[in-house]
């Protein structure tokens, strides 16, 4: 045994006793491509097969050389699915809304193509991330980032965007109509004043 280890080296080392305790998960007989097709169309089917996990707050502010660790959490924003050949795949949960706040953690796990912070929330999963179990059965280590595509906006999103645009145009027209109505009222008042002054002038002349 090397006797030259300093107290600092011992403090930063991790000692693992016993065998690696793998989290027991029910594997599904799907290939990765099958899983992608199901997730992008009917993700609710996977709910009961998934382990929910989340990134801890300290990992969000990590430095580049610190591995990303996720922990099992009942209300976590991500799913881990076990498929054939002991592959553990990481996916965003089906109802995850990606806004500027949640994006700060999403971008640590997935390369986000076409993301726009203003209004983009809907995405397509192009590639799941890959994780591996840690000695602590409640923890997982990110091994490979996944890919999310925000550029393919669905018909529903297009209709919602169009509806929002129409509402804004309607509000603008309503505002303009109110201005015209107010101007007409002021013009009518001025006209009545002029007519009154004219009548008074005619009466004085007579």
Helices and strands as residue ranges (DSSP letters): H 7-12, H 32-42, G 43-49, E 51-55, H 57-60, E 69-72, E 78-83, G 84-86, E 87-92, H 103-109, E 110-113, E 124-127, E 129-133, E 139-144, E 146-149, H 155-205
